[in-house]
Amino acid sequence: MTDSDSSRGDLAAGASANGSYSIANASRAGAERRLGYADSMRIATIALATSIILMSGSLAAQTAERPVLVVVLVVDQLRADYLARFEHQWSHGLRRLMDESAWFRQAAYPYFNTVTCAGHATIATGSFPVTHGQFMNEWWDRESGTLVNCTDDSDATTIGYADPRPGGHSARRLLSPTLSDEMRTQLPVAARVVSLSLKVRSAVMLAGHDADLAAWFEGRTFASSSVYGPDRVPFLEQFLDQHPIERDVGHVWDRVQAAEAYLFPTSTPESKPQAGWGPAFPHPLGGPGGSPDGRFYAQWSRSPCSDRYLVEMAMAAIDEMKLGQEDRTDYLAIGLSALDRVGHDFGPRSHEVQDTLMQLDESLGLLLDHLDTVVGPRRYVLALTADHGVMPIPEQVATWGIDSGRVDVDRLRAQVDDALTPMLGAGPHVARVNHTELYFAPGVYDRLTTMPAALEAAMAAAASSPGVQAVYRTEDIPRLRASTRRVERALSLNHVPARSGDLIIVPKIYWTTSENAAGHGTAYEYDTRVPILLSGPGIRRGRFDTAATPADVAPTLAFLAGVTLAQPDGRVLVEALETAGPALPADSRP
């Protein structure tokens, strides 16, 4: 039995034996699409807005007790300090959300491995990895002896919208129901659920165990899973056909403002562009001769074009699937991934990151305008947050005279093996080092627990590797929940015994295990601090410096939608409600 099989009994009440929720799929609407969706919708939305105003008389008087649509926007790798640093250049969607929302400026993740799957699962469920089980993007499965992805599901089939795709994905390994799951089971009329992203782990975690549509970019187009329906969704199939990604072949991504308007040097020599680009603008999209080859699709996904495309897809989904327009409360989630890929390649101190955010501001402005027109102002509630932050490029940090660098996990593994050879014989004794998790080969750790000197030698060898701050035994982690040290408490909120490593490695500040130019995945504030912005009926605008985590997003949205989460670790952000409760001090994070 594999780890994923043995964990099924831990699923919250309501899950079936294989971890899939038994929720009837709502019927999917057919679609008729137009080329240039975002541009063509401007004319239509003006006419429709006029009709809504004439019919309602007063939009304020039409505000429902409950929102008719819950919108969750997750901007991958959006550091909290980006808002203050770059807001002077925003005038559309991000600007509007900062001005009209409840903005929690001190929000932070309280757990250690701040990575994409863990962050999206936390936002979707309102719980921490210790509860929902998704503590990493992937982990070493001891029974099968393989690295498994957080969405891997051998019982599911990937539905490609072009060529067949290998593998299968679902939320089976997610041990908690999501907000959208609860909306489908608790509301009088089951919510229609749509989740879109470039990344499978983002789309699946935000969609939960069942959805009308969960789609992500894979290969050269988008894909979904048989768990969410056995067939292609007509709306998405037609949208992809009429709005081909290849329309951006030959596009050149360049600055939208003059170079002097950007805060950092024009070039990032320490960058590691992975799509054939150089360290500075401009960045062309397309292979030799402007062909749509593999390089083009990698470049497209690392450019603002991909965010714009997801927004256009979401706008079409609102129209064709009637989200927020019928007698129910629906759910729409968008995982905007371009910033993460740009940040990994060029780092946070780059023109590319700043430009990506300027263009995201414009794209989100289109989305908000469309929601206002089609759904109606103050008829939808919206949350914007991020799954993690990012650290500066270590090689840049070193030039500032600060100790920084990269933890060489291969070297660390070899050092532990060498330390154990005199006592255990020839190895290998280490099966895998994955980010901060060290897994011993089968049977080795059981032996080490009876050989204190050998275990101490292994831990000392790991701790001696450059960039390592501390090493912990897996069985010691749960006791750290009561620790007064933030990093130790963060480790306890990230620990999943059946999945976590035998030894947990804590890098030093400004050290990373990532091979990208810039990485993330620690409990240091450059990784943990992210914004939370909430707007819509029941939310009062303002800037809040009280304690908050992204695990608070789902409980707050659930409260507004009239549903109850089964096992949240987060809280309802009562201070942001129109009938506000007492605020918590900023130092009272979980």
C-alpha positions as CSV (number, residue, x, y, z in Angstrom):
1,M,0.0,0.0,0.0
2,T,1.4,3.4,-1.0
3,D,1.4,6.5,1.1
4,S,-1.5,7.9,-0.9
5,D,-3.5,4.7,-0.3
6,S,-2.8,4.6,3.4
7,S,-3.8,8.2,3.9
8,R,-7.3,7.8,2.5
9,G,-8.8,6.9,5.8
10,D,-7.8,10.3,7.1
11,L,-10.0,12.1,4.6
12,A,-12.7,14.3,6.1
13,A,-16.2,12.9,6.4
14,G,-18.0,12.7,3.1
15,A,-15.1,11.3,1.1
16,S,-15.4,8.0,-0.7
17,A,-12.8,5.2,-0.4
18,N,-10.6,6.5,-3.1
19,G,-10.7,10.1,-1.8
20,S,-13.1,11.4,-4.4
21,Y,-16.1,13.3,-3.3
22,S,-19.5,12.1,-4.4
23,I,-20.9,15.3,-5.7
24,A,-23.0,15.3,-8.8
25,N,-21.6,17.3,-11.6
26,A,-23.6,20.2,-12.8
27,S,-24.4,20.3,-16.5
28,R,-21.9,22.2,-18.6
29,A,-23.0,25.0,-20.8
30,G,-22.1,25.0,-24.5
31,A,-20.4,28.0,-25.8
32,E,-20.1,30.2,-28.8
33,R,-17.0,32.2,-28.8
34,R,-15.6,35.2,-30.6
35,L,-12.0,36.0,-31.7
36,G,-10.3,38.7,-29.6
37,Y,-12.5,38.0,-26.6
38,A,-11.3,40.7,-24.3
39,D,-11.5,43.4,-26.9
40,S,-14.9,42.4,-28.4
41,M,-16.4,42.2,-24.9
42,R,-15.8,45.9,-24.2
43,I,-18.6,47.0,-26.6
44,A,-21.0,44.3,-25.3
45,T,-20.3,45.1,-21.6
46,I,-21.2,48.7,-22.1
47,A,-24.6,47.9,-23.5
48,L,-25.2,45.2,-20.9
49,A,-24.2,47.6,-18.0
50,T,-26.8,50.1,-19.2
51,S,-29.5,47.4,-19.3
52,I,-28.6,46.3,-15.8
53,I,-28.8,49.8,-14.4
54,L,-32.1,50.5,-16.1
55,M,-33.7,47.3,-14.9
56,S,-32.5,47.5,-11.3
57,G,-33.1,51.2,-10.7
58,S,-30.5,51.1,-8.0
59,L,-27.7,48.6,-7.9
60,A,-27.3,49.2,-4.2
61,A,-30.9,48.2,-3.5
62,Q,-30.3,45.0,-5.5
63,T,-27.4,43.7,-3.3
64,A,-28.2,40.2,-2.2
65,E,-27.7,38.9,1.3
66,R,-25.3,36.3,0.0
67,P,-22.9,36.8,-2.9
68,V,-23.9,35.1,-6.2
69,L,-20.3,34.4,-7.1
70,V,-17.2,33.7,-5.0
71,V,-14.0,34.7,-6.9
72,V,-10.5,33.5,-5.7
73,L,-7.4,35.0,-7.4
74,V,-4.1,33.6,-6.5
75,V,-1.1,35.4,-7.9
76,D,1.8,32.9,-7.7
77,Q,4.9,34.4,-5.9
78,L,3.3,37.8,-5.2
79,R,5.4,39.1,-2.3
80,A,3.6,41.4,0.1
81,D,6.1,44.2,-0.4
82,Y,5.5,44.3,-4.1
83,L,2.2,46.2,-3.5
84,A,3.9,49.1,-1.8
85,R,7.0,49.0,-4.1
86,F,5.2,49.1,-7.4
87,E,1.7,50.5,-6.7
88,H,2.6,53.9,-8.2
89,Q,2.5,52.3,-11.7
90,W,-0.8,50.6,-11.3
91,S,-4.1,52.2,-12.4
92,H,-6.4,49.3,-13.2
93,G,-7.3,46.0,-11.4
94,L,-4.6,45.9,-8.8
95,R,-5.0,49.6,-8.1
96,R,-8.7,49.2,-7.7
97,L,-8.4,46.2,-5.4
98,M,-5.9,48.1,-3.2
99,D,-8.2,51.1,-3.0
100,E,-11.6,49.3,-2.6
101,S,-10.7,46.2,-0.6
102,A,-9.9,45.1,2.9
103,W,-6.2,44.9,2.6
104,F,-4.3,42.8,5.2
105,R,-0.8,44.1,5.1
106,Q,0.8,41.8,7.7
107,A,-0.5,38.5,6.3
108,A,1.9,35.6,6.3
109,Y,2.1,31.9,6.1
110,P,3.0,30.4,9.5
111,Y,4.4,27.1,8.2
112,F,7.8,26.2,6.7
113,N,7.6,24.8,3.2
114,T,6.1,27.8,1.4
115,V,5.6,26.2,-2.0
116,T,2.9,26.2,-4.6
117,C,0.9,23.1,-3.8
118,A,0.9,23.8,-0.1
119,G,-0.1,27.4,-0.6
120,H,-3.0,26.8,-2.9
121,A,-4.2,23.9,-0.7
122,T,-4.1,26.2,2.3
123,I,-6.0,29.0,0.5
124,A,-8.6,26.5,-0.7
125,T,-9.2,24.6,2.5
126,G,-8.5,27.2,5.2
127,S,-6.2,24.8,6.9
128,F,-2.4,24.2,7.2
129,P,-0.3,21.4,5.7
130,V,-0.4,19.5,9.0
131,T,-4.1,19.2,8.4
132,H,-4.6,19.1,4.7
133,G,-1.5,17.0,4.0
134,Q,-0.1,18.9,1.0
135,F,3.2,20.0,2.5
136,M,5.3,20.0,-0.7
137,N,4.9,20.0,-4.5
138,E,6.1,16.5,-4.5
139,W,7.6,14.0,-2.0
140,W,9.3,10.6,-1.7
141,D,6.8,7.8,-1.4
142,R,8.5,5.2,0.8
143,E,6.4,2.3,-0.4
144,S,6.8,2.7,-4.1
145,G,10.3,4.2,-3.9
146,T,9.3,7.1,-6.3
147,L,8.8,10.8,-6.2
148,V,5.1,11.6,-6.3
149,N,3.4,14.8,-7.3
150,C,0.9,16.3,-5.0
151,T,-1.9,15.8,-7.6
152,D,-0.8,12.4,-9.0
153,D,-3.7,9.9,-9.2
154,S,-3.2,6.6,-11.0
155,D,-7.0,6.1,-11.2
156,A,-7.5,9.4,-13.1
157,T,-6.9,10.1,-16.8
158,T,-5.7,13.4,-18.2
159,I,-8.0,14.8,-20.8
160,G,-6.0,16.8,-23.3
161,Y,-7.6,19.3,-25.6
162,A,-5.2,18.5,-28.4
163,D,-3.1,15.4,-28.2
164,P,-3.6,12.7,-25.5
165,R,-1.7,13.4,-22.3
166,P,0.0,10.9,-20.0
167,G,-0.8,10.5,-16.3
168,G,-3.7,11.5,-14.2
169,H,-4.4,14.2,-11.6
170,S,-6.9,14.9,-8.9
171,A,-7.2,16.2,-5.3
172,R,-7.1,12.6,-3.9
173,R,-4.0,13.4,-1.8
174,L,-5.7,16.5,-0.3
175,L,-6.9,15.4,3.1
176,S,-9.4,18.2,3.6
177,P,-12.5,19.4,1.7
178,T,-12.1,22.8,0.0
179,L,-14.4,25.8,0.2
180,S,-15.8,24.9,-3.3
181,D,-16.4,21.3,-2.1
182,E,-18.5,22.6,0.8
183,M,-20.3,25.0,-1.4
184,R,-21.4,22.1,-3.6
185,T,-22.6,20.0,-0.7
186,Q,-24.1,22.5,1.7
187,L,-25.9,25.2,-0.4
188,P,-29.5,24.6,-1.5
189,V,-28.4,24.6,-5.1
190,A,-25.0,23.2,-5.7
191,A,-22.4,25.7,-6.8
192,R,-21.0,25.6,-10.2
193,V,-17.2,25.4,-9.8
194,V,-14.5,26.5,-12.3
195,S,-10.8,26.6,-11.6
196,L,-8.2,27.8,-14.2
197,S,-4.4,28.0,-14.0
198,L,-1.2,27.4,-15.9
199,K,-0.2,24.8,-13.2
200,V,-2.0,21.6,-12.6
201,R,-1.2,21.8,-8.8
202,S,-2.8,25.3,-8.7
203,A,-5.9,24.4,-10.7
204,V,-6.6,21.1,-8.9
205,M,-6.0,22.5,-5.3
206,L,-8.3,25.4,-6.0
207,A,-10.9,23.2,-7.6
208,G,-11.0,20.6,-4.8
209,H,-12.3,17.1,-5.1
210,D,-15.1,17.9,-7.7
211,A,-15.7,20.7,-10.1
212,D,-17.4,21.5,-13.4
213,L,-14.1,22.5,-14.9
214,A,-10.5,22.4,-13.6
215,A,-8.1,23.2,-16.4
216,W,-4.4,23.8,-16.7
217,F,-1.7,24.4,-19.3
218,E,0.1,21.3,-20.4
219,G,2.4,20.8,-23.3
220,R,1.0,23.0,-26.1
221,T,-2.6,23.6,-24.8
222,F,-4.8,23.1,-21.8
223,A,-5.9,19.8,-20.2
224,S,-8.2,18.6,-17.4
225,S,-8.9,15.4,-15.5
226,S,-11.4,12.6,-15.9
227,V,-12.2,13.1,-12.2
228,Y,-14.1,16.3,-13.1
229,G,-15.9,14.7,-16.0
230,P,-15.1,12.0,-18.6
231,D,-15.3,14.3,-21.7
232,R,-13.9,17.5,-22.9
233,V,-15.9,20.5,-21.8
234,P,-17.5,22.1,-24.9
235,F,-17.0,25.6,-23.7
236,L,-13.2,25.2,-23.2
237,E,-12.8,23.2,-26.4
238,Q,-14.4,25.9,-28.5
239,F,-12.5,28.7,-26.7
240,L,-9.2,27.1,-27.3
241,D,-10.1,26.5,-31.0
242,Q,-11.2,30.1,-31.5
243,H,-8.4,31.7,-29.3
244,P,-5.3,29.7,-30.2
245,I,-2.2,30.4,-28.0
246,E,-0.3,30.5,-31.2
247,R,-1.7,33.9,-31.9
248,D,1.2,35.2,-29.8
249,V,3.9,33.6,-32.0
250,G,6.2,36.4,-33.0
251,H,5.1,38.7,-30.2
252,V,8.0,40.5,-28.5
253,W,7.7,41.0,-24.7
254,D,9.2,44.4,-24.0
255,R,8.8,47.0,-21.3
256,V,5.4,48.8,-21.4
257,Q,7.1,51.9,-20.0
258,A,10.4,53.6,-20.6
259,A,13.4,51.9,-18.9
260,E,13.8,54.9,-16.6
261,A,10.5,54.1,-15.0
262,Y,11.8,50.8,-13.6
263,L,13.4,50.5,-10.2
264,F,16.4,48.2,-10.7
265,P,19.2,47.8,-13.3
266,T,18.1,47.1,-16.8
267,S,19.8,43.7,-16.9
268,T,20.0,40.9,-14.3
269,P,23.3,39.1,-15.0
270,E,22.6,36.6,-12.2
271,S,19.3,35.5,-13.9
272,K,18.8,32.1,-15.3
273,P,16.2,32.4,-18.1
274,Q,15.1,28.9,-19.1
275,A,13.4,29.6,-22.4
276,G,16.3,30.8,-24.6
277,W,16.1,34.4,-23.5
278,G,18.9,36.7,-22.4
279,P,19.2,38.6,-19.1
280,A,17.5,41.8,-20.3
281,F,14.6,42.9,-22.4
282,P,13.3,42.4,-25.1
283,H,12.2,38.8,-25.1
284,P,10.7,37.4,-28.3
285,L,8.1,34.6,-28.3
286,G,8.9,31.9,-30.9
287,G,11.5,29.6,-32.2
288,P,13.6,30.1,-35.3
289,G,11.5,31.6,-38.1
290,G,8.7,32.4,-35.6
291,S,7.6,28.8,-35.4
292,P,5.4,27.6,-32.5
293,D,7.9,25.0,-31.2
294,G,8.5,23.9,-27.6
295,R,10.6,27.0,-26.9
296,F,7.6,29.2,-27.9
297,Y,5.3,27.5,-25.4
298,A,7.8,27.8,-22.6
299,Q,8.4,31.4,-23.4
300,W,4.6,32.1,-23.6
301,S,4.0,30.6,-20.2
302,R,6.8,32.9,-18.8
303,S,5.3,36.1,-20.2
304,P,2.3,38.3,-19.3
305,C,0.6,36.9,-22.3
306,S,-0.3,33.8,-20.3
307,D,-2.0,35.8,-17.5
308,R,-4.0,37.8,-20.1
309,Y,-5.1,34.5,-21.8
310,L,-6.3,33.0,-18.4
311,V,-8.3,36.2,-17.7
312,E,-9.9,36.0,-21.2
313,M,-10.7,32.4,-20.6
314,A,-12.2,33.2,-17.2
315,M,-14.4,36.0,-18.7
316,A,-15.7,33.5,-21.3
317,A,-16.4,31.0,-18.6
318,I,-18.4,33.6,-16.7
319,D,-20.5,34.2,-19.8
320,E,-20.9,30.7,-21.2
321,M,-21.3,28.8,-17.9
322,K,-23.5,31.6,-16.4
323,L,-21.4,32.0,-13.3
324,G,-23.1,34.2,-10.8
325,Q,-26.1,34.6,-13.1
326,E,-28.5,32.0,-11.9
327,D,-30.2,30.9,-8.7
328,R,-27.2,29.8,-6.8
329,T,-23.8,30.9,-5.5
330,D,-21.0,29.9,-7.9
331,Y,-17.2,29.6,-7.5
332,L,-14.5,30.8,-9.8
333,A,-10.8,30.5,-9.1
334,I,-7.9,31.7,-11.2
335,G,-4.3,30.7,-10.5
336,L,-2.1,33.3,-12.2
337,S,1.3,31.7,-12.6
338,A,3.3,33.9,-14.9
339,L,4.9,36.0,-12.1
340,D,6.2,32.8,-10.4
341,R,8.0,31.7,-13.6
342,V,9.3,35.2,-14.3
343,G,10.5,35.6,-10.7
344,H,12.3,32.2,-10.7
345,D,14.1,33.1,-13.9
346,F,14.9,36.8,-13.2
347,G,14.5,37.3,-9.5
348,P,12.4,39.9,-7.6
349,R,14.8,42.8,-8.4
350,S,14.2,42.7,-12.2
351,H,12.4,44.8,-14.8
352,E,10.7,41.6,-15.8
353,V,8.9,41.2,-12.5
354,Q,7.9,44.8,-12.4
355,D,6.6,44.7,-16.0
356,T,4.7,41.5,-15.4
357,L,2.8,43.2,-12.5
358,M,2.1,46.2,-14.6
359,Q,0.5,44.0,-17.3
360,L,-1.3,41.9,-14.7
361,D,-2.8,45.2,-13.3
362,E,-4.3,45.8,-16.8
363,S,-5.6,42.2,-17.2
364,L,-7.3,42.2,-13.8
365,G,-8.9,45.5,-14.6
366,L,-10.6,43.8,-17.6
367,L,-11.8,41.0,-15.3
368,L,-13.2,43.3,-12.7
369,D,-15.0,45.4,-15.3
370,H,-16.5,42.2,-16.8
371,L,-17.6,40.9,-13.4
372,D,-19.3,44.3,-12.6
373,T,-21.1,44.2,-15.9
374,V,-22.2,40.6,-16.2
375,V,-22.6,39.7,-12.5
376,G,-23.2,43.1,-11.0
377,P,-21.3,45.3,-8.6
378,R,-21.5,44.1,-5.0
379,R,-23.0,40.9,-6.1
380,Y,-19.7,38.9,-6.0
381,V,-17.1,38.6,-3.3
382,L,-13.5,38.4,-4.3
383,A,-10.2,37.5,-2.6
384,L,-6.7,38.0,-3.9
385,T,-3.7,36.5,-2.3
386,A,-0.6,34.5,-3.1
387,D,0.8,31.1,-2.4
388,H,4.3,32.2,-1.3
389,G,6.9,34.9,-1.8
390,V,10.4,34.6,-3.1
391,M,14.0,35.3,-1.9
392,P,16.4,37.5,-3.8
393,I,18.9,35.8,-6.1
394,P,21.7,34.5,-3.7
395,E,24.5,35.6,-6.0
396,Q,23.0,39.2,-5.8
397,V,22.7,39.0,-2.0
398,A,26.4,37.9,-1.7
399,T,27.4,41.2,-3.5
400,W,25.8,43.1,-0.6
401,G,28.1,41.5,1.9
402,I,25.4,39.1,3.3
403,D,26.0,35.4,3.7
404,S,24.0,33.6,1.1
405,G,24.2,30.7,-1.3
406,R,22.8,27.4,-2.4
407,V,22.6,24.2,-0.4
408,D,24.0,21.4,-2.5
409,V,21.6,18.6,-1.8
410,D,23.8,16.1,-3.7
411,R,26.7,17.0,-1.5
412,L,24.6,16.8,1.6
413,R,23.4,13.3,0.6
414,A,26.9,12.1,0.0
415,Q,28.1,13.4,3.3
416,V,25.4,11.6,5.2
417,D,26.1,8.4,3.3
418,D,29.8,8.6,4.0
419,A,29.2,9.2,7.7
420,L,27.0,6.1,8.0
421,T,29.2,3.7,6.0
422,P,31.6,2.9,8.9
423,M,28.7,1.9,11.1
424,L,26.2,0.4,8.6
425,G,28.4,-0.8,5.8
426,A,28.4,0.3,2.2
427,G,25.4,2.4,1.1
428,P,23.6,4.1,-0.3
429,H,21.8,4.8,2.9
430,V,19.9,7.9,1.7
431,A,17.1,7.3,-0.7
432,R,16.4,10.9,-1.6
433,V,16.9,14.5,-0.5
434,N,13.9,16.6,-1.8
435,H,14.2,20.2,-0.9
436,T,14.4,20.2,2.9
437,E,13.3,16.6,3.3
438,L,15.9,13.8,3.7
439,Y,14.5,10.2,3.3
440,F,16.6,7.2,4.3
441,A,16.6,4.0,2.3
442,P,14.1,1.3,3.5
443,G,14.9,0.0,6.9
444,V,17.8,2.4,7.5
445,Y,16.0,4.9,9.8
446,D,14.6,2.1,11.9
447,R,18.1,0.9,12.5
448,L,19.3,4.4,13.3
449,T,16.7,4.8,16.0
450,T,18.4,1.9,17.8
451,M,21.9,3.3,17.2
452,P,22.1,6.8,18.8
453,A,25.8,7.3,17.8
454,A,25.0,6.5,14.1
455,L,22.0,8.8,14.1
456,E,24.0,11.6,15.6
457,A,26.7,11.1,13.0
458,A,24.1,11.3,10.2
459,M,22.6,14.5,11.6
460,A,26.0,16.1,12.2
461,A,27.0,15.3,8.6
462,A,23.9,17.0,7.3
463,A,24.3,20.0,9.5
464,S,27.9,20.4,8.3
465,S,26.8,21.0,4.8
466,P,27.3,24.7,3.7
467,G,24.1,26.7,4.2
468,V,22.4,24.4,6.7
469,Q,21.1,26.1,9.8
470,A,19.7,23.1,11.7
471,V,18.6,19.5,11.3
472,Y,15.6,17.9,13.0
473,R,14.4,14.3,13.5
474,T,10.9,13.7,12.1
475,E,9.6,12.4,15.4
476,D,10.6,15.6,17.2
477,I,8.7,17.9,14.9
478,P,5.2,17.6,16.5
479,R,6.6,18.7,19.9
480,L,7.8,21.9,18.3
481,R,4.2,23.2,18.1
482,A,4.7,24.7,21.5
483,S,8.1,26.2,20.7
484,T,8.6,30.0,21.1
485,R,10.9,29.9,18.0
486,R,9.0,30.8,14.9
487,V,10.9,28.5,12.6
488,E,10.4,25.5,14.8
489,R,6.7,26.2,15.2
490,A,6.5,26.6,11.4
491,L,8.1,23.1,11.0
492,S,5.3,21.6,13.1
493,L,2.5,23.2,11.0
494,N,4.1,21.7,7.9
495,H,4.7,18.2,9.1
496,V,2.8,15.2,7.7
497,P,4.3,12.0,9.4
498,A,3.5,9.6,6.6
499,R,4.9,11.9,3.9
500,S,7.6,14.1,5.5
501,G,11.3,13.1,5.5
502,D,13.1,11.3,8.2
503,L,15.4,14.3,8.7
504,I,14.2,17.9,8.1
505,I,16.9,20.3,6.9
506,V,16.5,24.0,7.7
507,P,18.6,26.3,5.4
508,K,20.2,29.5,6.7
509,I,18.6,32.8,5.9
510,Y,19.3,33.8,2.2
511,W,20.3,30.2,1.4
512,T,18.2,28.1,-1.0
513,T,18.0,24.5,-2.3
514,S,16.5,25.8,-5.6
515,E,18.4,25.6,-8.8
516,N,16.4,28.5,-10.3
517,A,17.9,32.0,-10.1
518,A,15.5,32.8,-7.2
519,G,13.9,30.3,-5.0
520,H,11.4,30.0,-2.1
521,G,10.2,27.4,0.4
522,T,11.2,28.5,3.9
523,A,9.7,30.2,6.9
524,Y,11.7,33.4,6.4
525,E,9.6,36.5,5.7
526,Y,10.7,37.0,2.1
527,D,8.9,33.7,1.5
528,T,6.0,33.8,3.9
529,R,4.6,37.4,3.7
530,V,1.9,37.8,1.0
531,P,-1.0,40.2,0.6
532,I,-4.7,39.4,1.3
533,L,-7.3,41.6,-0.4
534,L,-11.0,41.1,0.1
535,S,-13.8,42.9,-1.5
536,G,-17.5,42.6,-2.1
537,P,-20.8,42.5,-0.2
538,G,-20.2,42.1,3.5
539,I,-16.6,43.4,3.4
540,R,-15.6,46.9,4.5
541,R,-12.7,48.5,2.8
542,G,-9.6,49.6,4.7
543,R,-6.0,48.7,5.6
544,F,-5.6,46.2,8.4
545,D,-2.4,45.4,10.2
546,T,-3.9,42.6,12.4
547,A,-2.9,39.0,12.4
548,A,-3.9,37.1,9.3
549,T,-2.8,34.1,7.2
550,P,-4.0,32.9,3.8
551,A,-5.7,30.1,5.7
552,D,-8.2,32.8,6.8
553,V,-9.4,33.4,3.2
554,A,-11.6,30.3,2.9
555,P,-13.3,30.7,6.4
556,T,-14.1,34.3,5.6
557,L,-15.5,33.5,2.2
558,A,-17.4,30.5,3.6
559,F,-19.0,32.8,6.2
560,L,-20.1,35.2,3.5
561,A,-21.4,32.4,1.3
562,G,-23.3,30.8,4.2
563,V,-21.4,27.5,4.4
564,T,-19.3,25.9,7.2
565,L,-15.8,24.5,6.8
566,A,-15.2,21.1,8.4
567,Q,-11.7,21.6,9.9
568,P,-10.2,25.0,9.3
569,D,-7.1,26.2,11.0
570,G,-7.8,29.7,9.8
571,R,-10.4,32.1,11.2
572,V,-13.0,34.5,9.8
573,L,-11.4,37.9,9.4
574,V,-14.2,39.5,11.4
575,E,-12.5,42.9,11.5
576,A,-13.0,43.3,7.8
577,L,-16.7,42.5,7.9
578,E,-19.2,45.3,7.6
579,T,-20.4,44.4,11.1
580,A,-16.9,44.1,12.5
581,G,-15.8,42.1,15.5
582,P,-12.7,42.5,17.6
583,A,-9.4,42.6,15.9
584,L,-6.5,40.3,16.8
585,P,-3.0,41.8,17.5
586,A,-0.5,41.4,14.8
587,D,1.7,39.1,16.9
588,S,-0.9,36.5,17.5
589,R,-0.4,34.4,14.4
590,P,-1.0,30.7,14.8
